[in-house]
């Protein structure tokens, strides 16, 4: 895996290199400016989780650790939490080489920026899916507009990124993209691709890994870009609507939301989740970014990055202690996971999956009632969203009317590599936050607007403004 020039220039922070001395018995610390624990105001923490599970943080050393600079493990994160994460990654992904590791991040938005700084130089080429999470597009904007990054979109199929198209592009790169640097990195969401919902099966995943290995391209997989004519390309796969697996946020797989409750399968919990690129990586070319946002709480602002230790070392070098994650939150999360234990975590995930299955069922029933004949979609079995095709050239044309109708959706153009120039007929609907009644009413209003007729062209909508 190739490093950027900036990453090559990084060196360990000199003051942080002294931190291991703190652990030596009898060491008198007259070095770094660590505040005295006597100055810390918190003496105990007591929390009650669902089902009455108690989290008690009372041990003086742990309480002090939660309020101090996090210097554990060279700044990689709170040592007990790292131990839990490594065991979790080993169980879920079973990396196939020895020199892999895990470090704590402040969620995938933070991880993404650190990875780009570590792997990309100005003027490099980055491969992404032709549809990509809207924040990813926004995060790349400074790179493309100020650092000369070339973004190359790879076509999607109903099963995920097109490995054959990727191979053909890389095999004939100089002829197809004269003057552009050969790609260094492929960034993708392999399961529950956001927003299209395309879901890589293991054969396709292994094929894409083999393509990247042959062409020496690193893989960054994100487990939370449409071309200008993405609507036309994706129209055919939505002609047969309804009831097909699409979204698959790894921890939010809930199964068939259209099945009657009496016939629905039990929630999968952590079992039966699909293979990742990390799980098939044999030579350390995959960096995996995970977040606790969708399956515990986004307010924790915490995630973790898995991959080859030399790359993780560069990710940590030059960063504030704990990768910008508050020590208090790291100690708190580890205490929660410990209080739950394996059975408690499984119960939490199972309840979460059932809740999303129910909300998805409510949304799909409302769509059947109000959108049949005026929109096309497929039923997700995972995640928080439904990707819907509307009978318009650009869904941006509806944004003003939807705003007046008090319904907020995400237009498909927001997921394009060129949002300002894209025309997409799709919208992404979320069933995660709204109540059952609000889901039903929001979809009813959308259906009424569509049946009343739609504007032919988009108004001058400010893509970078607020809905």
Buried (B, 14 or more C-beta within 10 A) or exposed (E): BBBBEBBEEBEEBEEBEEBEEBEEEEEEEEEEEEEEEEEEEEEEBEEEEEEEBEBEBEEEEBBBBBBBBBBBBBBBBBBBBBBBBBEBBEEBBEBEEEEBBBBBBBBBBBBBBBBBBBBBBEEBBBBBBBBBBBBBBBBBEEBBEEBEBBBBBBBBBBBBBBBEBBBEBBEEBEEEBEEBBEBBBBBBBBBBBBBBBBBBBEEBBBBBBEBBBEBEBBBBBBBBBBBBEBBEBBEEBBEEBBBBBBBBBBBBBBBBBBEEEEEBEEBBBBEEBBBBBBBBBEEBBBBBBBBBBBBBEEEBBBBBBBBBBEBBBBBBBBBBBBBBBBBBBBBBBBBBBEBBEEEBBBBBBBBBBBBBBBBBBBBBBBBBEBBEEBBBBBBBBBBBBBBBBBEBBBBBBBBBBBEEBEBBBBBBBBBBBBBEEBBBBBBBBBBBEBEBEEBBBBBBBBBEBBEEEBBEEBEEBEBEEEE
